[in-house]
Amino acid sequence: MVHKMTKANVEISPLGRCTTPNQTVNALYWLGEDLRIADNAIFTDIAEHAQQLMVVYCIDPQWFRCAQYQADYVGKHRLRFLLESLQALDDSLNQYGQQLHIVYARAQDCLPHIINTHGITRVYRSHHSGADEQAAWQAVQQHCRTGIQFSTLATQTLFNLQQLPFDLDALPATFSQFRKLIDGIDITAPSDAISWLPPMIALQSQDKQLQDWLRYPKWLPQTHRLSNVFCGGEIQGKLQLDSYFASDLAHSYKLVRNELDGWEHSTKFSPWLANGSISARQVISALGQFESQHGANDSSQWIKYELLWREYFHWYGHKFTSTLFRFSGISGKKPLTSFYAKRLQAWKTATTPYALVNALMKQLNETGYMSNRGRQIVASCLVHELQCDWRYGAAYFQQQLIDYDVAVNWGNWQYLAGVGADPRGSRRFNLVKQQQTYDPHGRFIAAWLGGEALQQNDSNHTANIDGVDMADWPTA
Ligand SMILES: Cc1cc2nc3c(=O)[nH]c(=O)nc-3n(C[C@H](O)[C@H](O)[C@H](O)COP(=O)(O)OP(=O)(O)OC[C@H]3O[C@@H](n4cnc5c(N)ncnc54)[C@H](O)[C@@H]3O)c2cc1C
């Protein structure tokens, strides 16, 4: 049975939809940060238009070779969460008679070959806010034979390009202006579940090159579960969504969201949102249901507010493309910071003179997650106390965070470094005050630093990084 689409559950491609009636559609879906079947405009479109399908995810060997800013693109926590998410998606696809093919190669190298040799007539990809991802999409297109349709649909954002009440070039320079402009625009409800997917396109078993790409590679780092409660996959993401809104936590969210620790102090949706195991529209829909049953308050509304920040950064990524990674950010003003190897290393290895920062970095290193307040504190420390180039911090977060999201991460770092969408120009956190406010009894520090905590938390403690006595450095 072919799933019937209604106008309401179809996203319009940001580049224009390309449907050609009466032509056989052999589709290849190149997955990215859209690792789910529910509320996925691409699977909906495929169910309606395609006769055969191949679903592919590419794991690029370059991700694990120390790249720019002295960090890998994907660290062990992120990889573990990704592999769990891919396994879960494969399990779900099996129920539709489909399979996920993980290809261990750079997309630009392997996809044109697969597309050209398997009679693919249409390639799908989510509309991505990352400049590198967009460049890879263009590169794949350039190396394919002519006559193939390339279709991008919005699967990661609340709105699609056509729904925005301004041209992308006119995206406001601040979040508050953005919020005013989009206020009142209806957020489309999540699409209906698909009931069918086309049959699989068989892989060429004689193709030695392809078989090499499909073989589990030696270069893939080993992963194992550490002290981590986040488990990847669409079902796990949906469980977290359901359990959060089955409780009354949304009614106190705003009061506790700045806590440094505690599972219940924020929604913890970010890892699943970041790789698309759940959609932002599903979260908004679940929030709406919660509010209609239990009432809305300032706290529940604040969850939507934070999701709009995510939305803003996604369109910010679309607009500013590679400027997202520029030292002088979108402001064009170069910060008075530089690269200091020892300071950066101390920050990464949780050995700065600041106990709170060390505890937070230890949490990040051991779990791949850190609260929003924690991220602000450590980012401010790297930029304003250690006076390091913010891009090294952003790249380390990129490696470590299981919820890494290119636009949200680099956009937040720009903001903290004073080169982004902040009308105030810069955010410097007073570390002493932050500790007094968010860890007044030193419990968080003790939990993560254990025995080291007392020694590090001594306010007279002086340390020397890079020949500079950090105790002399102002924190106010
Ligand atoms: C320097 C820095 C880097 C960051 N890097 C990332 C990143 O790579 N990926 C990521 O998802 N978030 C990032 N954030 C934003 C934020 O810290 C996390 O989204 C949040 O801590 C995730 O936990 P949660 O899902 O419980 O959030 P909640 O507080 O429950 O918020 C709900 C959702 O709103 C969104 N959200 C919350 N805070 C922000 C924010 N400041 N900016 C944009 N969206 C937000 C997220 O999608 C989040 O899941 C970063 C923040 C900072 C300061």
Ligand as a Chemical Component Dictionary entry (heavy atoms), coordinates in Angstrom:
data_LIG
# 
_chem_comp.id                   LIG 
_chem_comp.type                 NON-POLYMER 
_chem_comp.pdbx_formal_charge   0 
_chem_comp.three_letter_code    LIG 
# 
loop_
_chem_comp_atom.comp_id 
_chem_comp_atom.atom_id 
_chem_comp_atom.alt_atom_id 
_chem_comp_atom.type_symbol 
_chem_comp_atom.charge 
_chem_comp_atom.model_Cartn_x 
_chem_comp_atom.model_Cartn_y 
_chem_comp_atom.model_Cartn_z 
_chem_comp_atom.pdbx_ordinal 
LIG C1  C1  C 0 29.462 27.040 23.865 1  
LIG C2  C2  C 0 28.193 26.259 23.645 2  
LIG C3  C3  C 0 28.161 25.216 22.724 3  
LIG C4  C4  C 0 26.971 24.496 22.498 4  
LIG N1  N1  N 0 26.977 23.460 21.589 5  
LIG C5  C5  C 0 25.815 22.792 21.340 6  
LIG C6  C6  C 0 25.772 21.748 20.377 7  
LIG O1  O1  O 0 26.760 21.433 19.714 8  
LIG N2  N2  N 0 24.587 21.095 20.204 9  
LIG C7  C7  C 0 23.446 21.428 20.901 10 
LIG O2  O2  O 0 22.405 20.806 20.719 11 
LIG N3  N3  N 0 23.464 22.434 21.787 12 
LIG C8  C8  C 0 24.601 23.123 22.038 13 
LIG N4  N4  N 0 24.603 24.144 22.943 14 
LIG C9  C9  C 0 23.317 24.599 23.501 15 
LIG C10 C10 C 0 22.887 23.946 24.825 16 
LIG O3  O3  O 0 23.929 23.984 25.754 17 
LIG C11 C11 C 0 22.390 22.517 24.662 18 
LIG O4  O4  O 0 21.440 22.447 23.613 19 
LIG C12 C12 C 0 21.695 22.024 25.934 20 
LIG O5  O5  O 0 22.559 22.124 27.037 21 
LIG C13 C13 C 0 21.271 20.590 25.721 22 
LIG O6  O6  O 0 20.641 20.046 26.848 23 
LIG P1  P1  P 0 19.072 19.882 26.876 24 
LIG O7  O7  O 0 18.570 19.169 25.686 25 
LIG O8  O8  O 0 18.703 19.312 28.200 26 
LIG O9  O9  O 0 18.599 21.401 26.765 27 
LIG P2  P2  P 0 17.279 22.127 27.228 28 
LIG O10 O10 O 0 17.674 23.201 28.168 29 
LIG O11 O11 O 0 16.276 21.170 27.719 30 
LIG O12 O12 O 0 16.754 22.838 25.909 31 
LIG C14 C14 C 0 15.840 22.189 25.002 32 
LIG C15 C15 C 0 16.438 22.243 23.614 33 
LIG O13 O13 O 0 16.587 23.598 23.201 34 
LIG C16 C16 C 0 17.765 23.746 22.429 35 
LIG N5  N5  N 0 18.699 24.657 23.102 36 
LIG C17 C17 C 0 18.894 24.801 24.428 37 
LIG N6  N6  N 0 19.832 25.747 24.662 38 
LIG C18 C18 C 0 20.225 26.199 23.460 39 
LIG C19 C19 C 0 21.172 27.172 23.039 40 
LIG N7  N7  N 0 21.916 27.874 23.889 41 
LIG N8  N8  N 0 21.338 27.380 21.710 42 
LIG C20 C20 C 0 20.599 26.694 20.805 43 
LIG N9  N9  N 0 19.694 25.755 21.156 44 
LIG C21 C21 C 0 19.512 25.509 22.466 45 
LIG C22 C22 C 0 18.387 22.353 22.306 46 
LIG O14 O14 O 0 17.943 21.757 21.110 47 
LIG C23 C23 C 0 17.825 21.636 23.522 48 
LIG O15 O15 O 0 17.773 20.239 23.376 49 
LIG C24 C24 C 0 25.790 24.858 23.205 50 
LIG C25 C25 C 0 25.832 25.903 24.131 51 
LIG C26 C26 C 0 27.021 26.589 24.355 52 
LIG C27 C27 C 0 27.027 27.704 25.365 53 
# 
loop_
_chem_comp_bond.comp_id 
_chem_comp_bond.atom_id_1 
_chem_comp_bond.atom_id_2 
_chem_comp_bond.value_order 
_chem_comp_bond.pdbx_ordinal 
LIG C1  C2  SING 1  
LIG C2  C3  SING 2  
LIG C2  C26 DOUB 3  
LIG C3  C4  DOUB 4  
LIG C4  N1  SING 5  
LIG C4  C24 SING 6  
LIG N1  C5  DOUB 7  
LIG C5  C6  SING 8  
LIG C5  C8  SING 9  
LIG C6  O1  DOUB 10 
LIG C6  N2  SING 11 
LIG N2  C7  SING 12 
LIG C7  O2  DOUB 13 
LIG C7  N3  SING 14 
LIG N3  C8  DOUB 15 
LIG C8  N4  SING 16 
LIG N4  C9  SING 17 
LIG N4  C24 SING 18 
LIG C9  C10 SING 19 
LIG C10 O3  SING 20 
LIG C10 C11 SING 21 
LIG C11 O4  SING 22 
LIG C11 C12 SING 23 
LIG C12 O5  SING 24 
LIG C12 C13 SING 25 
LIG C13 O6  SING 26 
LIG O6  P1  SING 27 
LIG P1  O7  DOUB 28 
LIG P1  O8  SING 29 
LIG P1  O9  SING 30 
LIG O9  P2  SING 31 
LIG P2  O10 DOUB 32 
LIG P2  O11 SING 33 
LIG P2  O12 SING 34 
LIG O12 C14 SING 35 
LIG C14 C15 SING 36 
LIG C15 O13 SING 37 
LIG C15 C23 SING 38 
LIG O13 C16 SING 39 
LIG C16 N5  SING 40 
LIG C16 C22 SING 41 
LIG N5  C17 SING 42 
LIG N5  C21 SING 43 
LIG C17 N6  DOUB 44 
LIG N6  C18 SING 45 
LIG C18 C19 SING 46 
LIG C18 C21 DOUB 47 
LIG C19 N7  SING 48 
LIG C19 N8  DOUB 49 
LIG N8  C20 SING 50 
LIG C20 N9  DOUB 51 
LIG N9  C21 SING 52 
LIG C22 O14 SING 53 
LIG C22 C23 SING 54 
LIG C23 O15 SING 55 
LIG C24 C25 DOUB 56 
LIG C25 C26 SING 57 
LIG C26 C27 SING 58 
# 
